[in-house]
C-alpha cells in the first residue's frame, strides 16, 4: 500500500499532500488533558443516565474531538455514543451530531478489530438518523461530510457485514447525489468527502463503484457544485494513488479493471478534464512508486500506457482548443487544467516523453508557474493606491500557491521531456522560452522603474517569481546546449542556438542572484561555440541595445512623466554588464566597424556608471579590444584603436577618481602602450594625459607632505597615477621613452621633498632590477641627472621652480662621485 496507507485518517493526509487549508472543524484546537477526557466521558454517561443533554455535554463532545490524535474510543464508549444517538428521550442540538459521528469515525479507524455487531448497530443508527426529520444539512453542513466519511470508513472496515457495507454504500451515494451542492458553498468539507469516497472505493463490495467514480470525476462541473482548484486536483491524484495501492494489495483485479476502464479509457461528457488528468496521474504515481506489488507486469504495463494516453489526450485537446494557448478563449478553466497537467506530471514520477505534454509543460511554466507578464499587466492596469494592496496580495498568494512551490519539479519534468520529443516541438518551445526572456526584460524594466521606491514590497515579491523563472531558463538552456551543440546538428543550427541563449541570458541577468554551476556550464559551452564563428559573434553583439535606447529609456506612458536616468535603470545595467563580460571572449572575431558603431558608444557610456563593477567591465572591454587582433582588417583595426584611445583617456581621467576605478583605467593604459604600434601618437597622448592629471593633482598635493609617508599603503589617487607613470617606464617603446622621461622629470622636480625621495627610491629599485639592456643605460643616466637636480634644489624652490626643457636634464653633468656613492651603488 502507498506510504499514506499507514495514515489512520485519510482526510488529514489528503490535506497535507495537497497544501489544503485547515478544516474549520473544532477538532483542530489544542488537545485536551487526560483528566479532561476522562471527565468528558463521565459527563456523557451522566447524560444518558439522566436522559438529558445540556451545553456542558456538548462541550464534553468537543473536548473529546479536539483530542482526536491521542484519543482512543473503545467499544463500551462507542456503545455509549450510539445509545445517546438512538435514545428517543434525548433532544440533541444539531451541532452535536457532527461530533458524535466524528467520535464513531475515530473508533472505527483506530480499533484493530471493531466488532461487526457493533458496526451493524452503528449503521442502523446512522441510517435512521438520515431518514428522520432530525437531519437538516442546512443547519449543520458539516454533518453531511462527516456522514460520508463515517459511511465510507464503515464500508472499508474488514469485519463489517456485507449487508452493512451495502447499506453504507447506498446511503453514501444517496447523500452525494442529494447534498453535493453543499460542497459548492462549503469547500472546507471537500477533504472529508473525498476521504469517505476513498474508503468506499476501497471497500470489498463492488456495488456502486462506478457511480462513486463518476461522482469524483464529474462533481466539479455540476451546477452549484464546487469550483475545482489545484489543491482539489492533488487530493484526487493522491486519493487514486491510495485506492489503487490498496486494491492491488487485496488483489482486487476486477475493481482495478473497472477503474482503468472508467477513468483511463472512457470519455464521458460530464467528466471534468482536470479531475480526469489528476486521477490518471494518481494511477501513474502508484505504479512508479512500486506500491502495486500485487499486480502482474502485463497489467502494470497496460495501466501505465492507459494513464499516459489519457493525460496526453486531454493535453492535446487543450492545445487544440486554445490554439496553442494563443486564443482569446483561454480562460480560468483552461488555466486550471494547464496547472493540473503540469503539477500532475511533476507528482506522478517517470512519464514517457510526448509532444503535447511537453508543449503544455512549457505553456504552464510561462503562463501559470511564472505568470510574470500577467502580473506586470495587473500592475499597469491600475496604479492608484487603492489597488496596491490587492496587487500585493495577489502576488503573495501566488508565492504561496502549490503551482509555484512545484516549480522545481515541473521544470525537471519539462527538461527531461525535451530530449525525446520531435524537433518541431523542440523548436516551438525554444522560441517560446527565448521570447519570454526578452518580454520579461522589457516589461520588468518598466515595472521596476515605476515601483522602485514606491512599492518596494510588491516589487520584491514579483522579483522572487522572476528569480525562479531565471533558474528554469538556465536549466532548460543547459539541456538544449548539451543536446544540440554536438556533431548531430549542423554549425548553423548550433550558432543560432548559442546566440539566442546568450541573448536570453542577457535579458534575465538581472535576476541572477546566486552562483549556479548550471549557468556557468551553459555559458562556457555556448561561448566556445560563438568563438568559432564571425557571424555568430556579430549577431550577438548587434542584439545589444543601442546608445539611444540606453539613454532615452523605455517608451511607456507611465514613464513619460518621470525623469529617466540611465544609470539608475538596474535591469538595463545588468543586461549591459552581461554583454561587457561576454563580448571580450569573442572580440577577436568582431570586425572593427561593428565594434566602433555598436560596442564603443555603450562602452564609453558605462565607463561613467557609478557602480564600480560596471565601470571596471567597461574598461576591461576597452583593454580586450586594444589587445585583440584580426588578420582581415588589421590596418583598420589599428586606426580605430588609436581613435578610441583619445576619447578613452578623456573619459577616464575626467571621472577619476570619483567614478573611474584606477585598476580599470590602468589596465586600459597598459593595453595601449603594449599593443599599439611603436611611436603611435595615441601612446604619446596617453602619457601626456596622465602627466597632466598628475600635475593638476600636485597643486593640491604639494602642501600635504604627510600623505607621502605611506607610499606602500592605500595610495591616494594622485599617488596611483604617479605609480602608473613609473610602471610605464619599463613598458613604453623606445620612441616614447624620452618623452616620458622628460615629463616625469618635470613632474618629480615639483614634488615636496618627501615625495621626491619616495619616487626616487622607487625608481632606484625599478632601474636596478631591470634586465632591459636597451633602455637601462638611458634610464641610469636620466636618473642620475634627476637625482642631482632634486638633491641640489631646496624644498621651497623645487616646489615653485619648473624644469625648462629636456636639454636641461640630459645635459647635466654627473656631480662628484663621492657625493653619490649610494646612488651609483644602487644603480
KAKA-V37156 format. One record per pair of residues at least 24 apart in sequence whose ideal C-beta (glycine too) atoms are under 8 Angstrom apart, sorted by the first residue. I is the first residue (numbers start at 1). J is the second residue. Records with the same first field share a line. If there is no record, write none. Layout:
I: J  J
This chain:
1: 242  245  246  249  291
2: 241  242  245  246  286  289  291
3: 289  291
4: 238  241  242
5: 242  245  246
8: 109  110
9: 68  109  195
10: 195  198  199  239  242
11: 149  191  192  194  195
12: 191
13: 238  242
14: 191  194  195  198  235  238  239
15: 191
17: 234  235  238
18: 231  232  234  235  238  402
19: 231  234  402  405
20: 190  191  231  235
21: 188
23: 188  191  192
24: 142  188
25: 65  98  102  142
26: 62  65  66  99
27: 65  66  68  102
28: 66
29: 62  66
30: 66
31: 66  67  69  70
32: 63  64  66  67
36: 63
37: 63  64  67  71
39: 63
40: 64
41: 77  80
44: 80  81  84
45: 80
47: 84  90
48: 80  83  84  87  90
51: 87  89  90
52: 90
53: 84  90  91  92  93  96
57: 96
58: 93  95  96  99
61: 96  99  100  103
62: 99
64: 99  103
65: 99  102  103
68: 102  106
71: 106
72: 106  110
73: 103  104  106  107  110  111
74: 107
75: 107  111  114  115  118
77: 103  107
78: 103  104  107  114  118  122
79: 118
81: 107
82: 118  121  122  125
85: 125  129
86: 125  128
92: 134
94: 136  139  140  143
95: 140
97: 129  134  135  140  143  146
98: 140  142  143  146
101: 126  143  146  147  149  150
102: 146
104: 150
105: 146  149  150  153
108: 150  153  154  157
109: 153
113: 159
114: 157  159  160
115: 159
116: 159  160  161  164
119: 154  157  159  160  161  164
120: 160  161  163  164
122: 154
123: 154  160  164  167  168
126: 150  151  171
127: 167  171
130: 171  175
137: 179  182
141: 182  185  186  189
142: 186  189  192
144: 175  179  182  189  193
145: 182  189  190  192  193  196
146: 192
147: 171  172  175
148: 172  175  176  192  193  196  197
149: 192  193  195  196  199
150: 196
151: 175  196  200
152: 195  196  197  198  199  200  203
153: 196  199
155: 199  200  203  205
156: 199  200  202  203
158: 204
162: 205
165: 203  204  205
166: 205  207
168: 200
169: 200  203  205  207  208  212
170: 207  208
172: 196  197  200  208  212
173: 208  211  212  215
176: 212  215  219
177: 215
180: 215  219  222  224  225
181: 224  225
183: 219  225  226
184: 224  225  226  227
187: 226  227
190: 226  232  235
191: 235
194: 235  236  239
195: 239
197: 239
198: 239  242  243
201: 243  255  259
202: 242  243  246  247
204: 250  252
206: 254  255  258
209: 255  258  259
210: 258  262
213: 258  259  262  263
214: 262  268  270
216: 275  279
217: 263  268  270  271  272  275  276  279
218: 268  270  271  272  275
219: 272
220: 272  274  275
221: 270  271  272
222: 270
228: 272  274  275  336
229: 336
230: 336  339  340  343  401  402  403
231: 402
233: 274  275  277  278  336  340  343  344
234: 278  343  347  402
236: 275  278  279  282
237: 278  279  281  282  285  344  347  348
238: 282  285
239: 282
240: 278  279  281  282  283  285  286
241: 282  283  285  286  289  291
243: 282
244: 282  283  286  291  292
245: 286  291  292
248: 286  291  292  293  294  295
249: 293  294
250: 294
251: 294
253: 295  299
256: 295  299  303
259: 283
260: 302  303  306
263: 310
264: 303  306  307  309  310
265: 306  310
267: 313
273: 314  317  318  337
274: 336  337  340
276: 310  314
277: 310  311  314  337  340  341  344
278: 340  344
280: 306  307  308  310  311  344
281: 307  311  344  345  347  348
282: 348
283: 307
284: 308  311  348  349  351
285: 347  348  349
287: 349
288: 348  349  350
289: 349
307: 348
308: 351  352  354
311: 341  344  345  351  357
312: 354  356  357
314: 341
315: 341  354  356  357  359  360
316: 356
318: 360
319: 356  359  360
324: 359  363  428
325: 363  367
335: 367  368
338: 363  364  367  368
339: 364  368  369  403
342: 368  369  403  406  410  413
343: 402  403  406  410
345: 410  413
346: 406  409  410  412  413
347: 406  409
351: 413  417
352: 420
353: 416  417  418  419  420  421
354: 417  421
355: 421  422  424  425
357: 417
358: 414  417  418  421  425  429
359: 425  428  429
361: 410  413  414  417
362: 414  429  432  433
363: 432
364: 403  410
365: 407  410  411  414  472
366: 432  433  436
368: 403
369: 403  404  406  407  410  472
370: 407  465  466  468  469  472
371: 398  465
372: 440  443  444  462  465  466  469
373: 436  439  440  443
375: 462  465
376: 440  443  444  446  447  462
379: 447  450  451  458  462
380: 446  447  450  558
383: 450  558
388: 455  458
391: 455  458
392: 455  457  458  461
395: 458  461  462  465
396: 461
398: 465
399: 461  464  465
404: 465  468
407: 468  472
408: 471
411: 471  472  475  476
412: 475
414: 472  476
415: 475  476  479
418: 476  479  480  483
419: 479  483
426: 480
430: 480  497  500
433: 473  476  477  504
434: 500  501  503  504
436: 473
437: 473  503  504  505  507  508
438: 503  504  507
440: 466  469  507  508
441: 507  508  510  571  575
442: 554
444: 510  571
445: 554  569  571  572
446: 554  556  558  559
448: 569  570  571
449: 553  554  559  562  564  569
450: 558  559  562
452: 570
463: 511
466: 508  511
467: 511  513
469: 508  511
470: 508  511  512
471: 516
473: 504  505  508
474: 505  516  518  519  522
475: 518
477: 501  504  505  522
478: 518  521  522
481: 521  522  525  526
482: 525
485: 525  526  529
491: 532  533
494: 529
495: 529  530  533  535  536  539
497: 526
498: 526  527  529  530  536
499: 530  536  539  540  543
501: 526
502: 526  527  530  540  582
503: 540  543
505: 578
506: 543  544  575  578  579  582
507: 575
509: 574  575  577  578
510: 570  571  574  575
512: 574
523: 582
527: 582  585  586
530: 585  586  589
531: 585  586  589
533: 589
534: 589  590  591
536: 589
537: 586  589  590
538: 589  590  591  594
540: 582  583  586
541: 579  583  590  594  595  598  599
542: 594  598
544: 576  579  598  599  602
545: 572  575  576  602
546: 598
547: 601  602  605
550: 576  602  605
551: 605
566: 605
567: 608  609  610  611
573: 606  609  611  614
576: 602  606  614
577: 613  614  617
580: 606  614  617  618  620  621
581: 617  620
583: 621  624
584: 620  621  624  625
587: 624  625  628
588: 628  629  630
589: 630
590: 628  630
591: 630  632  633
592: 630  633  636  637  639  640
593: 636
595: 625  640
596: 640  644
599: 625
600: 644
604: 647  648  651
607: 651  652  655  659  660  664
608: 651  655  659
609: 659
610: 659
612: 661
615: 659  660  661  664
616: 661  663  664
618: 664
619: 652  660  661  664  665  667  668
620: 664  667
622: 648  668  671
623: 667  668  670  671
626: 668  671  672  675  676
627: 671  674  675
638: 676  677
641: 675  676  682
642: 676  680  681  682
645: 672  676  682  683  685  686
646: 682  685
648: 672
649: 685  686  689  690
650: 689
653: 689  690  693
656: 693  717  721
657: 717  720
662: 717  720  724
666: 720  724  727
669: 724  728
670: 727  731
673: 728  731  732  733  736
674: 731
678: 733  734  735  736
679: 733  735  736
683: 732  733  736
684: 736  739
687: 725  728  732  736  739  740  743
688: 743
690: 721  724  725  728
691: 725  743  744  746  747
693: 721
694: 718  721  722  725  747
695: 747  750
697: 721
698: 747  750  751
701: 751  755
702: 750  751  752  799
705: 752  753  754  755
708: 752  754  755  758
709: 754
711: 758  762
722: 747  759
723: 762
726: 759  762  763  766
729: 763  766  779
730: 766  770  772  775
734: 774  775
737: 775  778
738: 778  806
741: 778  779  782  809
742: 806  809
745: 782  785  786  789  803  809
746: 802  803
748: 786  790
749: 786  789  790  793  798  801  802  803
750: 798  799  802
751: 798  799
752: 795  798  799
753: 795  798
756: 790  798
760: 786  787  790
764: 823  826  827
765: 826
767: 827
768: 826  827
780: 827
781: 810
782: 809  810
783: 823  827
784: 814  820  823  824  827
785: 809  810  812  814
787: 820  823
788: 812  814  815  820
791: 819
